[in-house]
Amino acid sequence: MADHSSVFPRNFRKDYPVAVRGEGCWIISADGRRFLDAAGQAAVINIGHGVAEIGRAMAEQSTQLAFAHTSQFHSAPAEKLAARLLQLAPPNFHNGGRVYFTSGGSEATETAIKLARQFHLETDQPQRYGVISRRQSYHGSTLGAMSVSGNLARRAPYQPLVPEWGHVAPCFPYHSATDLQDQAYGLACANDLEKVLHGPSGPSSAAFIFEPVVGATLGAAVPSDSYVARIAEICRENKILLIADEIMSGMGRTGKPFSIQYWNVEPDLILVGKGIASGYAPLGAVLVSARVAQAFERGSGAFHHGFTYQAHPVSTTAGNAVLDYLAAHQLFEHVNAISKTLRADLAPLLAHPHVGDIRGLGLLIGVEFVKDKKSREPFPLEQNIAERIRQATLDENVLTYPAQGCVDGLRGDHILLAPPFILSAEESARIAAALQSALVRVFPG
Ligand SMILES: Cc1ncc(COP(=O)(O)O)c(C=O)c1O
């Protein structure tokens, strides 16, 4: 770590180049090096870096009105963005839905946990407060968000600080421990939620939160088709809210506005962050379905929650400008086309004895590395394979997102690819080539 830095780093043992410019799918550092951003930083950069019109819209808004506190005012950009997000959402958000804006994903998760709790107070079920989640999941780094996260490594140091409301099985077909076929496996995973709800914590449960397509922790794991519909049914039958965390998978990353739309399910709350403003401003949101919003409206009328910077006029202006850009360049459609190109470019990697799986939806793609392809046995944790692949692709000037723990929370190595939607065919080929050469270097001979 450079000893002249005053910024508290993520890791004191690491050197961080200074990023000075972004152009499309590329980030340029102070020493002139150009990096191809194959992970969109962390699935954030949807429209690409350096789009001047986003910056211009934000500058214009900040000269007119940079800030107005939401206890006193609403603002036009927040109103406009809320209406547009609700239109993109499933039908139960259309007439009477609302949007609660935050400054990022973790705040959206916190907000959802409190919305779920207060919803039950508003609807005469005061015994309900716990939010059930899944193992191998991530919903944010604040304490409430960590309590529903299942990512063991990120949770471990803070274990004494976080309440436990119950974690159920993920739906992760590649590492299914059973002989069940795909659809039966999906139902069995979903029924794990029912088991918990029929147990001692059932009556106090307020909601179930999940990533429809699990981003960082499982490396873009897509559930079996039977899974999501059954989860929704169980939530309905047991009178708990269904929260779809689309902070990574939403805003077009999988080729639809929200990944849950692949299964035609209507959750009660949808969380977004990351790509909503494509990195141009810190922004997140909770989309609140009409049924939940009306419970507050008809009930006490006030949500006991708030952040100074919620619904920030400049951040929501960035969100509107990003949506304009997505529409003008038909980028949701481009995700579907270019993701096919990227998957085709990556497919030859599967011939390698240590590439176990390539999975995902749209431009949220995971590549998993296994010790033994037949048994799908992972590498020992200490071999640090995902990090070594990241380093080797970085040597090729390609940025990827490494993670460990997909198999059991600790073991299992994968990298996540989540490039900007504007990815070109040439850039796609370059990502695949960097991974090919990383494999040669990490697994010589
Ligand atoms: C699925 C999911 N939920 C929540 C979060 C937390 O978002 P943030 O880092 O913006 O607080 C993340 C971040 O990686 C995420 O991937």
The ligand as an SDF file (V2000), in Angstrom:
LIG
                    3D

 16 16  0  0  0  0  0  0  0  0999 V2000
  -27.3260   -8.7210   -4.1570 C   0  0  0  0  0  0  0  0  0  0  0  0
  -26.7310   -7.5750   -3.3850 C   0  0  0  0  0  0  0  0  0  0  0  0
  -27.4360   -7.0000   -2.4010 N   0  0  0  0  0  0  0  0  0  0  0  0
  -26.9520   -5.9510   -1.6950 C   0  0  0  0  0  0  0  0  0  0  0  0
  -25.7110   -5.4270   -1.9450 C   0  0  0  0  0  0  0  0  0  0  0  0
  -25.1990   -4.2610   -1.1540 C   0  0  0  0  0  0  0  0  0  0  0  0
  -25.1380   -3.1210   -1.9430 O   0  0  0  0  0  0  0  0  0  0  0  0
  -24.1670   -1.9140   -1.5830 P   0  0  0  0  0  0  0  0  0  0  0  0
  -22.7650   -2.4380   -1.6730 O   0  0  0  0  0  0  0  0  0  0  0  0
  -24.4900   -0.8590   -2.6180 O   0  0  0  0  0  0  0  0  0  0  0  0
  -24.4840   -1.4550   -0.2100 O   0  0  0  0  0  0  0  0  0  0  0  0
  -24.9260   -6.0080   -2.9590 C   0  0  0  0  0  0  0  0  0  0  0  0
  -23.5700   -5.5120   -3.2390 C   0  0  0  0  0  0  0  0  0  0  0  0
  -22.7400   -6.1840   -3.7700 O   0  0  0  0  0  0  0  0  0  0  0  0
  -25.4560   -7.1060   -3.6960 C   0  0  0  0  0  0  0  0  0  0  0  0
  -24.7580   -7.6890   -4.6850 O   0  0  0  0  0  0  0  0  0  0  0  0
  1  2  1  0
  2  3  1  0
  2 15  2  0
  3  4  2  0
  4  5  1  0
  5  6  1  0
  5 12  2  0
  6  7  1  0
  7  8  1  0
  8  9  2  0
  8 10  1  0
  8 11  1  0
 12 13  1  0
 12 15  1  0
 13 14  2  0
 15 16  1  0
M  END
$$$$
